[in-house]
Amino acid sequence: MVALRHADFRAVLGFLRDAEGVTGADPFPSELLVRLRELIPCDVVWYCELDQRGRRVLVANSCRRDGEADGLPPEEEERIFWRLKHQHPLCAYQAARATSAAHKLSDFLGRRQLQRLEIHAEFFRPNGVEYELELGLPAPPWHTKVFGFDSGSRDFGERDRLLLDLVRPHLVHLYESAKKRRLAAALAAGTEASGELVVLNSAGRIEFASTAARRLLHDYGESADGTRLPQTIEDWLVHDRRRLNGESCLLGGSR
């Protein structure tokens, strides 16, 4: 049984103080990932959202330790990940149990066992990852939201897991607060614009649509659950976003 020290609680409180200062549309900006990496020491901390059905990266952001080398090129990394995802112990467990609790690679495989897998040779090792800890946020199984902590030199301990358990409810709160800020900003902007209003989150999912806009989306082929744009419009937005910002990428040894 691991007991947290007073210094650990002070670190958590310091992180939460800084987290509450986030006011933009992004719930987990780079400066917050820097603070997470200080709370859970690692080489790389990342946050990503994945469209499991469409096999696409929706959101990706990371913070590397100073001097930490980049891994695989983004396009190659994404291609290898989807091809070998079934070998990823954390992905397999999360899919089977529908859980988002904090787990690490060594909960499931010893280091030698992991190194015998193709995903280690082609994905983990080129990214400098020998140990990984992940924490999910509430999400449907087809749209995963995951934080990852990667290390090439040390495994993560129970102290790290306990700290993530402590901050997880606050990370959920940060996500929901950013959603409300985006909606409020969009509604305020919409009062000055003509036409109908559709508000998308950072993953391209519908957070709000006016009544007339919802009817148009339905007629054009909106998804059955009402959270996705018609496929043609969604594909156009993904293409336009990549044209402006470059290809999305998986960061570290992500899900």
ABEGO torsion letter per residue (X at the ends): XBBBBAAAAAAAAAAAAAAAABABABABBAAAAAAAAAABBBABBBBBBBBAAAGBBABBBBBBBBGBBBBBBAAAAAAAAAAAAAABAAAAAAAAAGBABBBBAAAABBAAAAAABAAAAAAAAAAGBABBBBBBBBBBAABBBBBBBBBAABBBBAAAAAAAAAAAAAAAAAAAAAAAAAAAAAAAAAAABBEBBBBBBAAGBBABBBAAAAAAAAAAGBBAAGABBBAAAAAAAAAAAAAAAEBBBBBEBBX
